[in-house]
Amino acid sequence: MPKTEAELFAFLAELGIDASTMRHPPLFTVADSQALRGEIAGGHTKNLFLKDKKDNFFLVTVGEEAVVDLKQIHHLIGASGKVSFGKPEMLMELLGVVPGAVTVFGVINDTEQRVKLILDEELMTHSLINAHPLTNEATTSIGADDLLKFVKATGHDAAILKVSA
């Protein structure tokens, strides 16, 4: 069973991580979320759930405005050949979320560390990072250093790479 939003918040609290969350109507796209600008400070995320031809999975988290070359990203992230978007069933199985709610916080559900997490270098220059807390009906703000602490506590090692143009 995937973790709930409440379980995510409890995990963050156990780690001593301060996070704030704003409720809003469901947001499915970056364009939807841009309507909230001005209300939520910090770097806003866009997430790509990718797989390669050997069924290796990647979660690439970039800034909402970032441009990512999907034809070339496999060279940067260590994929076996070109990548494609992962199927919704695998997204739910590995990260416990549905399309439209993909989030860096989903690694809490990847208990077998099957997903390689890539954080864009430019996104990580923000002191505050914003992501969905396992639901697209809220946005959680967390410090960049605390995000890395969270990721490590889930057993993942985030690769911080320049993946956006």
C-alpha positions, 0 to 999 in steps of 0.5 A: 500500500502506498504511503498517504500524505499524512504518513509522508508528513509524519516521516518528514516530522520524524526527520525534523524537517519543517515543511509547509503545505498549501491546499488547492484544487487538483493540478494536473499540469505545469500550466495549472500550477502556474496559476498559484504563482505569487502565493507559493515562493520558491522553485516549482517542480516538474517531474518526468517518470522515465524508463529505458529499454532494460526497464530501469526507471528514473524520476527526473525532477526539474524546475517547472520552466525547464526544457529537457531534451528527451532524445538526449537525456539518456546520456546524462542519467545513465540510461541504457539507450533512449528513454520513454515515459513509464506506464501509469501502472509502474508509476503507481507500483514504484512511486505510489502516485498517479499521472498528474501527481508525480512528485519527488516525494514519491521516492518514499514509496520506492522501498526497493530503490528501483527508481534512480532519482535525478534532481536538476542542478538549476532547481537545486539553486533554490533555497525552497523547493515545492512539490506535490505531497503524493497528491495533486491537491496540495503543494508542499514547500521544503528547504533544498537541504531538507529535500536531500535529507528526506531523499537520503532517509528513503534510501535513495541517492539523488544525482544532482545533474544539469539535465535542463537546457 
